[in-house]
Structure formats: structure tokens, C-alpha cells
Amino acid sequence: MNALRQFWSNVFAVAYKEAVMVRHDQALLATLTAQPIIMLLLFGAAISNKPANVPWLVLDRSQTTLSRQLVEEIEHTGYFLAPRYVESYDQGQALMKKGEGLAFLVIPSEFRREAERSVPQVQLLLDGSDPLSASRVGAYITQVAGALDVKGTAARLLPNEPVDVRHRFWFNPTLADRTFFLAGLAGMLLTNLCLSATSLGIVGERENGTYEQMLSLPTTPIQLLLGKLVPYVGLSYFLLALSTLLSGVVFGYWPRGSFITLIIITLPFVLASLSIGVLVSTLASTSAQAVFITVFFILPSFVLSGSMFPYQLMPDGVRQVGGLLPLRWYQIALRRVGERGAGLSEVLGPMAILTLLFAVFIGLAASRMKPRLE
């Protein structure tokens, strides 16, 4: 009996000591408090399946009052940005391929004449790479077209036939959710690897007592950080190859674009993500802090990037915050290469932003690489 009492007494003594240490770990407690608040706000207020700020294209071959009325009615729903007018079908197709429009409305030249005789028709081309956005955007445009007064006030005695909207989905004709998620799978896997692998690097040196020794080497902080990143770049490419191969062999999903483009765009993304992990390691005082701060970055990255939920449907402010995360731009590039067959020229924008993010994050991490000899 005494042995059992002594056993639990020792357990509670150690537990008390650990509880005191946790209570004084302000950074850890702040992270634990902030995470549920932020996730609550994201899932409760920011994330929505309702379209917002949808970019769309219009080819108006009719150029009549009725066709302009249709465009205005769609814009006035509040779900769409101002339409971008194109001069030809090929121009609209090229812009859709670049991801500059989620919907492409084609109004035929005989639209006014068909409205007077029978049921007028328009063509609506939708970016099916995001099934949720495509189906909802198509439904709203169809609803507006169905309520349009095509007969006009002068012909009220005639029945008002709704506009016949002919849908056509590009890039993912069957609107398979599997395609949407597999296209962004590599980005989520790489984000988890890069942030988790490097977040413990600097703080581990500090806990092992080798931090000042490392800084005493004849190298600059930038050289030290880059040296720590290089091995994980190789691991990241291995993970990219594995995820691509498994997606193709198991589910038949292979990127439509160039594999060379995929390899090139992956490098700045991996470096930017690794630099965030290194920055976290310089901010944390203990390994526990580093782990919690890393999760603090990983979860918002998945939610705000567009890998799990369409970022176009997010409200202003939240959508812009997601633009500060590397995964947002990498998943855009992944979908352009994987689903739209894009080449290197069509992912230069995301590549430039990822390179800039890498420079900013690695610079911030290097600025915190100072000896602590107190």
C-alpha cells in the first residue's frame, strides 16, 4: 500500500513540476488560445459555399439591349465581378485556361431574333476544375437568365419563355470531386512536410546547447539556413514524385501539362514553405512551442489556400490573408498544370510571388539568427 502511495506521489510531483513549466510558457499558452479562436472564425464566418467575387468573361455577339440587360442582371446579383468582354471565342478560351475567368458567357448574334420567335439560347462555359464553384456559378446564371423578361413590355400577352442556358464544363467535364482534391494533394503533403521538418531545426540546436557553436562557424546566417534547407528539398521532390505516381496509378489522374513545368514551379514553393518552418524555429523557445506554431500555419494554409475550399468564395480580407501563404499560389499553379495543361509561361505569376515569399521569410529568419550568450 505504501509502495502504491509512493508511486502515485512521485507521478503527481512530476506532473506538478510540468504543469508549473507549462503555466509559465506564455508563447505556448497564447498559441493554444489563438488556434481555436481563429479556426472558429474561419469555419463559422469566413468559409462559405456562396459565390463571391467571381471573375467571368462575356462574348456578346448580339450587341443588343436585351443582351446587355442579361449581362447587367447577372452582374447585379452581387456574386460576380464586372464582366470582362472578349473579342473572340479563342480569346475567351485562352483566358479560361489561364484561370482568369470561372465562367464564359457566349451570347449569339441571333439572340434578339430568337427571343422574339421562340426560346433564346446562350452558351455558358464553366471552369470545371473546381466542381463546387462551377455548379453554383452555373446555377446562379441559369436562374438569372430564366427570370429575364425577353419579350419586353410591348409583348406582355405572349408567354415569357426563359433563356435556355447551355452549360459546358471545361477541364473537368464530369465535375468529379476526386479530380479537384487530387490536383492539390501534392501541395498539402509538401506543406506538411516542409513546415514540420524544419520547424524544430534551430530550436533543437538551442535545446541541445549547440546553437552558439553553430553560429561561430565561418558562415553567414543565410548560408546556415540554406544549408539546413537543401536536404529537405530533395525529400520534397521525392514526395512530389510519389504523390503524382500514386494518383496516376491508383486513380488514373495524371497532370495534363508539362512535368518539367511542375518540377520548376515546385522549387520556389518548397523553399518558401521551408523558410516558414525555419522562421518558426527561430521564434520558438522550445520544441513544444515550435510544434504548436507549425500547426498554427498548417491548418490555415489548408483552409485559406483553396486546396480544400474554393478561395474565390471567401470574403474580402480573408481571401487576401490567404494570399500570404505559399500554398495558395502553388495550388493555383498545380491546377493550371494538372487540369488545364498549362505551360511554364502560364505559371510565371505564381512563381514570382512564391520567390518573393521565400526571400521575405528567409530574410526574417536570418535577422533572428543572433547568439544568446546570457
Backbone torsions as a table, in degrees:
resi	resn	phi	psi	omega
1	MET	NA	-44.0	178.2
2	ASN	-64.4	-37.2	178.9
3	ALA	-64.0	-40.0	178.8
4	LEU	-66.4	-41.0	178.6
5	ARG	-63.6	-41.0	179.4
6	GLN	-66.0	-37.2	178.5
7	PHE	-58.5	-52.7	-177.9
8	TRP	-70.7	-28.9	175.9
9	SER	-62.5	-42.1	177.7
10	ASN	-66.3	-39.9	178.8
11	VAL	-60.8	-46.8	-177.8
12	PHE	-70.2	-28.9	176.8
13	ALA	-65.9	-44.8	176.9
14	VAL	-65.3	-40.3	179.2
15	ALA	-62.4	-39.3	178.7
16	TYR	-63.7	-43.2	179.3
17	LYS	-61.7	-43.6	179.9
18	GLU	-66.3	-38.6	179.2
19	ALA	-63.4	-38.7	177.8
20	VAL	-64.2	-40.9	178.8
21	MET	-64.6	-42.4	178.8
22	VAL	-65.1	-39.1	-178.5
23	ARG	-62.9	-31.9	179.5
24	HIS	-91.0	-2.0	177.4
25	ASP	-87.5	85.6	-173.7
26	GLN	-64.3	-37.7	-178.4
27	ALA	-64.9	-41.5	179.7
28	LEU	-65.2	-43.9	179.9
29	LEU	-65.4	-37.4	178.7
30	ALA	-65.3	-40.8	179.0
31	THR	-65.7	-42.5	179.1
32	LEU	-62.1	-34.7	179.7
33	THR	-76.5	-38.5	-174.5
34	ALA	-73.0	-35.7	-175.8
35	GLN	-58.1	-53.8	-179.0
36	PRO	-64.9	-32.1	179.0
37	ILE	-65.0	-46.7	-178.2
38	ILE	-66.5	-44.0	179.7
39	MET	-65.4	-34.9	176.8
40	LEU	-63.1	-43.4	179.5
41	LEU	-66.6	-38.6	-179.5
42	LEU	-63.3	-52.3	-175.3
43	PHE	-79.8	-23.8	-178.8
44	GLY	-89.4	-28.6	-174.4
45	ALA	-127.9	-37.2	-171.5
46	ALA	-84.7	-42.7	-174.7
47	ILE	-81.3	127.6	-179.2
48	SER	-148.9	148.0	175.3
49	ASN	-92.9	6.6	-179.6
50	LYS	-86.4	127.2	-177.4
51	PRO	-59.1	144.8	176.7
52	ALA	-155.6	140.5	175.9
53	ASN	54.7	42.9	-177.0
54	VAL	-79.8	121.3	174.6
55	PRO	-78.1	135.0	-178.0
56	TRP	-146.2	158.8	-175.5
57	LEU	-117.9	151.1	-179.5
58	VAL	-135.2	129.1	170.3
59	LEU	-114.8	99.9	-176.1
60	ASP	-98.8	94.7	178.1
61	ARG	-85.3	-9.8	-179.2
62	SER	-83.9	-44.1	-179.9
63	GLN	52.9	47.7	179.0
64	THR	-121.8	170.2	178.5
65	THR	-59.9	-39.3	-178.9
66	LEU	-65.9	-42.1	180.0
67	SER	-66.5	-40.1	177.6
68	ARG	-66.8	-34.2	177.2
69	GLN	-64.4	-40.7	178.3
70	LEU	-60.6	-45.9	-179.7
71	VAL	-62.7	-43.2	-179.5
72	GLU	-65.2	-39.5	179.1
73	GLU	-63.3	-39.2	178.3
74	ILE	-66.5	-43.8	-179.4
75	GLU	-64.7	-36.0	-176.3
76	HIS	-74.7	-4.1	175.4
77	THR	-66.6	-21.4	-179.3
78	GLY	88.9	-2.9	-179.6
79	TYR	-91.6	-16.1	-170.1
80	PHE	-118.1	150.1	169.9
81	LEU	-75.2	173.5	175.6
82	ALA	-60.5	136.4	-175.8
83	PRO	-67.7	148.8	174.5
84	ARG	-104.5	115.1	-177.5
85	TYR	-82.8	138.6	178.4
86	VAL	-118.5	160.8	-175.8
87	GLU	-94.6	-18.1	-176.3
88	SER	-151.8	163.7	178.0
89	TYR	-64.3	-40.1	-179.2
90	ASP	-64.5	-37.9	178.6
91	GLN	-64.2	-42.9	177.8
92	GLY	-63.7	-39.7	178.8
93	GLN	-64.1	-40.1	179.6
94	ALA	-66.1	-39.7	179.1
95	LEU	-69.0	-35.5	176.3
96	MET	-64.3	-38.8	-179.9
97	LYS	-64.5	-31.9	178.4
98	LYS	-81.4	-4.2	-179.5
99	GLY	80.9	18.7	-178.5
100	GLU	-90.3	5.2	176.2
101	GLY	-157.0	133.0	176.0
102	LEU	-88.9	-19.7	-179.9
103	ALA	-140.1	147.0	-179.3
104	PHE	-133.2	107.1	-177.9
105	LEU	-94.8	122.6	179.8
106	VAL	-112.6	115.7	179.5
107	ILE	-103.9	117.5	-175.6
108	PRO	-70.5	161.7	-178.2
109	SER	-66.2	-28.4	-178.0
110	GLU	-92.6	19.8	-175.8
111	PHE	-59.3	-45.9	-179.1
112	ARG	-66.4	-41.9	-179.0
113	ARG	-66.9	-39.9	177.6
114	GLU	-65.4	-34.6	178.8
115	ALA	-64.1	-33.1	-179.9
116	GLU	-77.1	-27.7	-174.2
117	ARG	-98.6	-44.2	-174.5
118	SER	-152.4	-135.3	-178.3
119	VAL	-96.1	117.3	179.2
120	PRO	-73.5	150.4	-178.5
121	GLN	-122.8	144.6	170.7
122	VAL	-133.0	158.7	178.1
123	GLN	-108.9	134.7	178.9
124	LEU	-123.3	114.1	177.7
125	LEU	-99.1	128.5	-174.3
126	LEU	-121.5	143.7	176.5
127	ASP	-77.3	100.3	-176.4
128	GLY	-80.7	1.1	178.8
129	SER	-65.3	-21.5	174.0
130	ASP	-118.1	91.8	-172.7
131	PRO	-57.5	-39.5	-177.1
132	LEU	-64.8	-48.2	179.6
133	SER	-64.8	-41.6	-177.0
134	ALA	-62.4	-46.1	-177.6
135	SER	-67.2	-40.0	-179.1
136	ARG	-71.6	-43.1	178.3
137	VAL	-62.0	-44.0	178.0
138	GLY	-61.2	-38.4	-179.5
139	ALA	-66.5	-40.2	-179.3
140	TYR	-68.0	-41.8	179.9
141	ILE	-66.7	-39.6	177.2
142	THR	-63.1	-39.4	179.4
143	GLN	-63.9	-43.6	179.0
144	VAL	-65.0	-44.4	-179.4
145	ALA	-63.9	-35.4	179.6
146	GLY	-68.3	-25.3	-179.7
147	ALA	-95.2	-0.4	-177.4
148	LEU	-71.2	135.2	178.3
149	ASP	-83.1	91.1	-175.5
150	VAL	-81.7	-18.8	-177.5
151	LYS	-85.7	-28.0	179.3
152	GLY	84.8	165.7	-176.9
153	THR	-67.8	-22.0	-178.6
154	ALA	-77.8	-10.7	-176.5
155	ALA	-130.0	44.3	-176.9
156	ARG	-65.5	-24.1	-177.8
157	LEU	-72.7	-19.9	179.0
158	LEU	-85.0	145.9	178.6
159	PRO	-65.9	138.9	-178.9
160	ASN	-87.2	106.1	-179.9
161	GLU	-83.9	133.1	179.0
162	PRO	-68.7	154.6	176.3
163	VAL	-69.2	132.0	179.5
164	ASP	-85.9	109.5	-179.3
165	VAL	-95.7	115.7	179.1
166	ARG	-93.6	109.3	-177.5
167	HIS	-82.3	145.0	171.3
168	ARG	-146.0	126.0	-176.5
169	PHE	-101.8	128.9	177.4
170	TRP	-100.7	155.7	171.2
171	PHE	72.6	-28.7	177.3
172	ASN	-150.1	71.9	-170.6
173	PRO	-57.4	-31.6	-178.2
174	THR	-89.2	-1.1	-178.6
175	LEU	54.5	42.6	-179.6
176	ALA	-74.7	124.7	177.6
177	ASP	-63.3	-31.0	-179.7
178	ARG	-58.6	-40.8	179.4
179	THR	-62.8	-41.7	-179.8
180	PHE	-60.8	-46.4	-176.2
181	PHE	-75.6	-38.3	179.4
182	LEU	-66.8	-30.9	179.4
183	ALA	-63.6	-31.9	-179.5
184	GLY	-103.6	5.4	-176.4
185	LEU	-61.0	-45.2	-178.0
186	ALA	-59.6	-38.3	179.9
187	GLY	-63.5	-42.4	179.7
188	MET	-68.0	-40.7	178.8
189	LEU	-64.4	-42.9	-179.1
190	LEU	-68.5	-36.9	177.6
191	THR	-61.9	-44.8	179.3
192	ASN	-63.1	-42.9	-179.9
193	LEU	-65.6	-51.1	-172.3
194	CYS	-64.7	-43.8	-178.5
195	LEU	-72.2	-39.5	-178.5
196	SER	-71.6	-37.9	-173.4
197	ALA	-70.4	-37.8	-173.4
198	THR	-99.9	-10.5	-175.9
199	SER	-68.8	-20.1	-178.9
200	LEU	-99.8	0.8	-173.7
201	GLY	-64.6	-60.6	-176.4
202	ILE	-70.8	-43.2	-179.8
203	VAL	-64.8	-30.6	175.6
204	GLY	-66.0	-41.1	176.2
205	GLU	-61.2	-39.1	-179.3
206	ARG	-67.3	-42.4	-179.6
207	GLU	-69.8	-29.8	179.9
208	ASN	-83.7	-5.2	179.4
209	GLY	80.2	15.8	-178.2
210	THR	-110.0	11.9	-175.4
211	TYR	-66.2	-52.2	-179.5
212	GLU	-65.3	-34.9	177.8
213	GLN	-62.8	-40.0	178.6
214	MET	-64.8	-40.3	-179.2
215	LEU	-71.3	-19.6	-179.5
216	SER	-79.5	-7.2	178.1
217	LEU	-66.0	153.9	-178.9
218	PRO	-76.3	55.1	179.1
219	THR	-136.4	155.5	176.5
220	THR	-84.1	161.9	177.1
221	PRO	-57.3	-38.2	178.9
222	ILE	-62.4	-41.8	179.9
223	GLN	-65.1	-40.0	177.7
224	LEU	-61.9	-45.4	-177.4
225	LEU	-66.7	-44.1	179.8
226	LEU	-63.1	-37.8	177.9
227	GLY	-63.1	-34.7	177.7
228	LYS	-72.2	-24.5	-176.6
229	LEU	-83.4	-31.4	-171.0
230	VAL	-54.3	-48.1	-179.0
231	PRO	-59.7	-33.9	-177.6
232	TYR	-76.3	-21.3	173.1
233	VAL	-63.9	-43.2	176.9
234	GLY	-62.3	-42.5	177.4
235	LEU	-63.1	-35.6	-179.3
236	SER	-65.9	-40.6	178.4
237	TYR	-68.4	-33.8	174.8
238	PHE	-63.3	-43.0	179.2
239	LEU	-66.9	-37.5	176.8
240	LEU	-61.6	-46.2	179.6
241	ALA	-63.5	-40.3	-178.9
242	LEU	-65.9	-46.0	-179.1
243	SER	-66.2	-38.1	178.7
244	THR	-66.3	-43.7	-179.4
245	LEU	-65.1	-44.0	-178.9
246	LEU	-67.4	-38.5	178.1
247	SER	-62.7	-37.7	-179.6
248	GLY	-74.6	-44.2	-175.8
249	VAL	-73.1	-43.2	-174.6
250	VAL	-81.8	-43.5	-173.0
251	PHE	-114.4	-1.5	178.3
252	GLY	73.0	19.1	178.8
253	TYR	-98.8	110.9	176.1
254	TRP	-119.3	140.6	177.7
255	PRO	-58.4	136.1	179.0
256	ARG	-79.9	-24.4	-178.1
257	GLY	-87.9	-167.6	-175.8
258	SER	-76.6	134.2	174.6
259	PHE	-67.6	-30.1	177.0
260	ILE	-62.6	-43.4	177.3
261	THR	-61.1	-41.3	179.3
262	LEU	-62.8	-40.4	179.2
263	ILE	-66.5	-41.4	-177.4
264	ILE	-67.5	-46.1	-176.6
265	ILE	-70.1	-21.6	-179.5
266	THR	-70.7	-32.2	-175.7
267	LEU	-60.8	-54.1	179.8
268	PRO	-64.2	-30.0	177.4
269	PHE	-67.4	-45.7	179.9
270	VAL	-62.4	-43.3	-179.9
271	LEU	-64.3	-41.3	179.2
272	ALA	-65.0	-41.8	-179.8
273	SER	-68.5	-41.5	177.4
274	LEU	-63.3	-36.9	-179.5
275	SER	-67.6	-31.3	174.2
276	ILE	-64.7	-42.5	177.7
277	GLY	-60.5	-41.5	178.5
278	VAL	-66.0	-40.4	177.7
279	LEU	-61.0	-42.5	176.8
280	VAL	-59.6	-40.5	-178.9
281	SER	-64.8	-33.3	177.9
282	THR	-77.0	-23.5	179.8
283	LEU	-82.9	-32.1	-174.9
284	ALA	-81.8	148.9	176.5
285	SER	-97.0	-25.1	-179.4
286	THR	-134.2	166.0	178.9
287	SER	-64.5	-37.0	179.5
288	ALA	-62.0	-42.3	177.1
289	GLN	-61.2	-43.1	-178.2
290	ALA	-61.6	-41.3	179.9
291	VAL	-63.0	-46.3	-177.4
292	PHE	-68.7	-38.4	178.3
293	ILE	-67.3	-35.3	178.1
294	THR	-63.2	-45.2	176.1
295	VAL	-60.6	-34.8	177.8
296	PHE	-59.4	-32.0	177.1
297	PHE	-86.5	-37.9	-173.6
298	ILE	-66.0	-50.1	-176.1
299	LEU	-62.0	-49.5	176.0
300	PRO	-60.8	-32.2	178.2
301	SER	-61.2	-45.4	179.2
302	PHE	-63.6	-39.8	-173.7
303	VAL	-78.3	-44.8	-171.2
304	LEU	-89.9	-12.3	-174.8
305	SER	-76.8	-27.3	-172.9
306	GLY	104.0	1.0	179.4
307	SER	-72.7	-32.9	-179.1
308	MET	-107.5	-37.7	179.8
309	PHE	-128.4	142.0	179.8
310	PRO	-60.5	120.5	-178.5
311	TYR	-70.2	-19.2	178.2
312	GLN	-66.2	-21.4	-178.3
313	LEU	-88.4	-2.6	-178.0
314	MET	-83.5	148.5	-179.3
315	PRO	-70.7	162.2	176.4
316	ASP	-58.5	145.2	-176.6
317	GLY	97.5	-60.1	177.4
318	VAL	-67.7	-41.3	-179.5
319	ARG	-64.0	-38.1	-179.9
320	GLN	-70.4	-34.9	176.8
321	VAL	-62.5	-40.1	177.5
322	GLY	-61.4	-25.2	178.2
323	GLY	-69.5	-12.2	177.2
324	LEU	-84.6	-5.5	-177.9
325	LEU	-101.4	133.4	-177.3
326	PRO	-57.9	-33.1	-176.1
327	LEU	-63.2	-30.3	178.3
328	ARG	-56.0	-48.2	-174.1
329	TRP	-79.2	-30.5	178.5
330	TYR	-71.0	-40.1	179.8
331	GLN	-69.1	-29.9	174.0
332	ILE	-63.0	-46.2	179.1
333	ALA	-65.4	-40.1	179.0
334	LEU	-59.9	-43.8	-178.5
335	ARG	-70.5	-34.3	177.4
336	ARG	-67.0	-42.1	179.9
337	VAL	-75.3	-46.0	-173.2
338	GLY	-74.4	-39.6	-174.1
339	GLU	-105.2	-29.3	-176.4
340	ARG	-104.6	-4.2	178.9
341	GLY	69.2	32.0	-176.4
342	ALA	-70.5	154.5	175.0
343	GLY	-102.8	-172.9	-175.5
344	LEU	-62.5	-38.0	-177.5
345	SER	-63.7	-24.1	-176.9
346	GLU	-90.5	-1.2	175.9
347	VAL	-122.1	15.8	-180.0
348	LEU	-65.8	-35.2	178.6
349	GLY	-61.3	-57.4	176.1
350	PRO	-57.5	-35.2	-179.9
351	MET	-64.7	-41.5	179.3
352	ALA	-64.5	-41.0	-179.9
353	ILE	-67.4	-40.3	178.0
354	LEU	-63.4	-39.9	177.5
355	THR	-63.4	-41.1	177.6
356	LEU	-63.9	-43.3	178.5
357	LEU	-61.9	-40.4	177.3
358	PHE	-60.4	-45.7	-179.4
359	ALA	-62.2	-40.4	-179.3
360	VAL	-67.5	-48.2	-175.7
361	PHE	-69.0	-40.8	-179.7
362	ILE	-70.2	-31.8	175.8
363	GLY	-66.7	-41.9	177.9
364	LEU	-64.3	-40.9	179.7
365	ALA	-65.1	-42.3	-179.3
366	ALA	-65.5	-33.7	-179.2
367	SER	-67.6	-19.9	179.4
368	ARG	-96.9	2.7	-179.8
369	MET	-85.0	81.4	-179.8
370	LYS	-126.3	145.7	179.0
371	PRO	-65.8	145.6	176.6
372	ARG	-121.0	88.6	-173.2
373	LEU	-100.7	13.0	-179.8
374	GLU	-67.9	NA	NA
